[in-house]
Amino acid sequence: MTELAFEAPLTAAIVKGVVELERTAEGLILHRLPAKARAQNDDPQLAMAEAQPSGVRLAFRTAARKVSLTVLTTRRDFVGMPARPLGVYELYVDGVLAQQLSAEGGRTLRIDMRAGSTEVVDGPAAVLSFDLPAGDKQVEIWLPHNESMVLQALHADAPISPEPVAGRPVWLHHGSSISQGSNAILPTGIWTVFAARRAGVELINLGFGGGALLDPFTARAMRDTAADLISVKLGINVVNADLMRLRAFGPAVHGFLDTIRDGHEATPLLVIGPIHCPIHEETPGPLQFDTAALAEGRVGFVATGQSAEVAAGKLSLRVIRERLKAIVEQRQKSDANIHYLDGEALYGPDDHALMPLPDRVHPDAATQQMMGERFATLVFEGGVFAPLAAH
């Protein structure tokens, strides 16, 4: 480390895409929900997801030829399930991909869901060493969307200064694991990140695996976060958690949107319906792991509700699309800046025939990119976000 004599402070000037930075004895923890929201959450799945830095990057300028990032990762190993791949750290120089690395070691949480136990296995921090070309340049290090970490140090062999991004529109998005990245391999391969990079906007991605459940604390976090463009993608988690019935869903959506509007009265607001997912189109939740798939060493899901239960108020994706569209149409009578996008425009039945969901719920890496391309075209280039996009 002696030749890397310059250490850059890890602050909000360099760490982009987070809602809050928490400084601890181990280093810097990156949060996509503020402390007040985290204090009101008792769901360990959401706690895990919000600390995974989907859409987060380090952005700076430097003439350095070598940069190192010291990270202490936390990974989760679920007993009886296939091991998850290591997260990828992507280096971009002047907008061009230059290097991809993964962090070995770190802390492992071995979770036995059947026994209800968790074993913590400590491991060392990793030092990721990046090689850069000569000359002054813009540098971005995109962080993994699928593992949490503590950032401990950023060193270089020349000074580092924050990359000014003043004037770029901020896109604030909330959604499920599909928005967080699900089966994407690379942090820039997530549909939200892909669309944001193509449109030239700053992304704050509140996509939470299993966590798009109309939580009031998430709505308040969005209310209090500065943004020029806002979108919410709702539906799949409400169905697969079997969280509420039709009677509760409509008022909950209205309340969620009302809270966002309390802080963003006229900001363009896009409500996005769920993408196509055959197991839940007509069949309610709850969603469960497919035990037969697990026995074969792969992950799969099954819907355990009954389609006949929809008549009694249980929710399917078809019902949710219809209700979301009606809610937006009702609100448009007094809100000219709210809009609706059917999620099947991003991934529909014809797409499923060609690119089926590998676990029956989550798009694969190629489908994530396709969704990003479509969103950029439909929303940023010729749609409701076009006037503010920095193409």
N, C-alpha and C positions, 0 to 999 in steps of 0.2 A: 504493500500500500504506500510505501515511501515515495514512489514516483508520482502518485496521484495526490499532490499536495493541496489541492483545492477541494474544500467541502462546501457544498451548497446547502443552505437551510431548507428543509422540507416544509414549505408553507403553502398556503392557498395560491400564492403567486406562481408556483410551479406545479402543484397537484391540482389538476383540472377534472371536473366532473363529479366532485364529492359534495355532499351537503354539509358535512362537519368533519373536522380533524380532531382526534382524541390523542393527547400526549400521555404516554404511560412510561413506567420505568423501563419497559422493553423497547419502546420506540413509538412510532406514529401509527395509530389505527385509523383506517379510512371508513367512514360511515356514509351511507346513503339515506339514512333517516337521522333526524336530530335527537339529542339526548331526551328531550321531553317525550317524543314519540316512543323511543326505545323503552322508557320507563313505564309506559302504558301497555307494552306488549309482553305477553307471557307465552308466546308461541316460539319454541326453539327453532322451528323451520324458518320463520321470518327473521329471527335474530341471526341465524347463519347467513341467510341470503343477503340481508342489507349490508353485512360486513364484507361481502365479496364484491370487489370493485369493478363491476360491469360498467363499461363506458368511461372508465377512469384512466387518465394518462398523466405522465410527467411531461411538461412542455417547457423548453428553454432554448437559449442560443448559446453557442460556445465555439471556440476554435480548437477545442480539445481533440486529441487523437484517440484517447482512451477515457472511458467513463465506467465506473462501477457502481452497482446498486446492491446494497446489503439488505436482505429480506429474511424474515423468520415466518415461514408459511405455517398455516394450519390446514390440514386435510382431514377428511372424514372417511373412514373405512367402515362400511356397513357389513357386518358379519353375514355371510351367506349370499352376498351380492357381488357381481363382477367389480373388480377394482376400477376406479375412475382414473382417466389419464391425467398426467401432470399438466398444470396450467402452463400457458405459453406467454412469455414476455416478448413483445415485438418492438424492435427498434426501427423507426422511420427517420430518414435524414432528408430534409427539404422535400418531404412528402413522399419519398420513395422508400420501400421496404429494404432494409439493409441487413437485418439479423434477427434470428429467433432463438430464444433460450428458455430453458425450464430450470426451476430451482429444486435441487435435491435436498434431502434432509428435512429439517423442520419438525413441527409437532404433528402427531397423528392422534386423532380421536377414533378409537375402535368402538363402534356402536353396535350393540346387540339389541335390536328392536324387540325380539321375542322375550329376552330376559329383562329388558328395561334397564340395561347397564351400559356404562361408558368407561372405557379404560384410556387414560392419557399416556401416550408414549412420547417423551421429549426427544428432540433431535437438534442438531446445530443449525444456526443461521447459514444462509448461502450467500456467496458473493458472485453476482452476475457481472461478467466483464464484457463490455461492448467495445468494438473497434470502429473508429470513425474516420472518414476521409479528411484530408487537410482543408484548411480554410474555415472562415466563419460560416455557421450553418444553423438551420432550425432543426432541433432534435425533439422527437417524441418517443417516449417509452410507454407503450400501451400495456396495462396490467391485466392479468387473467380475470376472466369473468366468472370462473368456476372454482376459485379457492381464495380463502382469506389470508391476509398476511399482515405483519407489522413491518413497516418501512423503518430501517435503522440508520442508513446513511447513503448519501449520494456524493461520490468523489469523482474528480477528474484531474487531468494533467494540465488544465488551463481553466481560467475563471468561467463560471456559469452565471448567466443572467436570465431572468424570466422572459418568456416570449410574449410580447404584447399582443393581446387579442381584442383590444377595445374596438367596439363597433360591430363585432360579429354577433348576430342574433343568438339568443339562448333558447334552445328547445328543451322543454321539461316534459318528460314522458313517464307514464306509469302503466305497468302491465304485469304479466305473469312470468313464469319461467321462460316462455317463448321470447318475451322481450328482454329478459336477462341474458339469454343466449342458449339455453337448453343444450342441444347436441352440437352446437357450433364448436369448432376446434380452436379457432383463433379469436382473440379479443376484437379484432377489426372485422371478423366475419359475421358478427351478430347483425341481425337485420337493422336494428336501431342505429348502431355505429356505422354500418355501411351507408345508410341513408343520410346520416348527419355529415359524414365526410364528403359524400358526393354533393350535398347541398351547401357545404361551407358554413355550417352552424355549430355552435357549442352545445353539446348534449349533456344533460343531466338525466341519467337513466334510472328511474325508480321502478325498474322491472325486477320483481321479486319472485323467485321460484316458490310456488304455492301460496303467494302472499297478495294476490290482487283480489282482495275480499271486501272491498268497500269499507275498510277500516277508517273511522273518523280521524285517527291520528295521522294517517297518511294524507288525507284530504287537507288537514291543517298544515302539514309539512309543505304541501304544494302551494297552499294559500300564502305561506310565508317565504317562499323561494322566488327570487326575481326571475322572470322569464318573459320572452317575447312571443313564444309559441307554446301551446300546451296541448298534449294529447293524453287520452286515457283509453286503454284497451281492456275491455271488461268481458267477463263471461265464463271462461273455461274453469277458473278456480272455484267460482261460485257453484258451478255444476258438479265438478268432481269432488268437492268437499261436502256436497249436499248440505250447504250452509243455510239456505233460506228457501222459502216458498215464494210464489209469485206475488202474494199480498205484500210481503216485506221487501221484495226486490225493487219494485218501482219507487217507493218512498226513499229507500236507501240510496238509489242512484241519484234521485233529485237532491237529497241531502248532501251527498258527496260533491255534486256539481255546484250546489249553492255555496258550500264552504270554499271551494276553489274561487268562485266568483267574488267572494268577500274580499279577496286580495288581488284579483285580476278581473276587474269589472268588464273590460272591453277587449282583453287579450284574445286573439283567435284560439278557439277551443274546439278540438276535434275528438269526438267520441267514436271509438272503433269497436265494431262487433267482433266476435270470435272467428278465427279461421275455421276451415272445414275440419271436422274430426268425427269420422263415421261412428265411433262407438258411443258418442254423446249427442249425435244429431237429434235423435228421437228418444234416447234412453237417458234417464237421470242418473246421478251418482247415488251412493258414493263410489269413487274410483278406488280400486285395489290393485296390488301387484298381482301379476299373472304367475301363479306358483309353478305352472308347467314350464314357462319361459325361464324362470329362475333355476329350475332343475337342469335346464339345458345350458346354463351359464350366460344367459342374456336377460336383459330387462324388458319387461312388457307390462301392460296394464289392461284391466278389464273393467267395464262399467257393471255395477251390481244392482242398479235400480231396475225398474220395470217400466216400459213405455206407457202402460196403462195408468201409471201413477201421475202422469202429466195432467190428466183431467182433474185430479184432486189438488193441483197446485204445485207439484214438483216441477223443477226447471230442467229443460233440455236446451241445447244450443239454438235450435230453431226458435223456441219461445223467447229466448233472451235476445236474439237478433230482432225479432218483431217488436219486443218491448222497448229496446234501446232506440230503435228507429222512431217509434211513436213518441218516446220521451223527448228526443231531440226536436222532432217536428212541433211538439207542443211548446217547447221552450223558445223555438225560433220566432214565435209570435211576439216575444218581448226582448229577444236577444239575437241581434243580427250576426253576431260573431261566433255562434255555436254551429257545428256541422257534424254530419254523420258519415262514416265510411264503413261499408259492409266488409267485414274481415275476409269474406270469401273472394273479394277482389284481390287480396294478397295471396291467398291459397284456397282454391276452391275444389269442387268435385273432380273436374278434369285434371287438375294438378295432382290430386291424390292418385288418380289412375296411373299417372306416369312416375310420380315421386311419392310413394306411400310413406306415411309416418312410421319410422322403424320400430318404435315402441307403442304405436297406436295413439300417441298423444303429442309427441314433440317432433318438430321438423328436424331433418338432418342438416349438415353444414351447407350443402348445395341449395337446399330449400330456404335456409336462412338468408343466403345471399340473394336468391331470387325475390324473396319478400322485400328485402331492402331496396333492390332495384325498382320494384313496382311501386313501393311507397314513395321513393324519390320522384318517380315519374308522375304518379297520380296526385301527390300532395305538394311537393316542393317545386316541381317544374311547371306544372300546369294546373295546380289545384289551390286549395284554400291557404296554404302557407307560402305560395309563390311570391306575393308582394314583399315578404320580409326575408326570403332566403337569399343568401350571399353566394350565388352559384359560382 
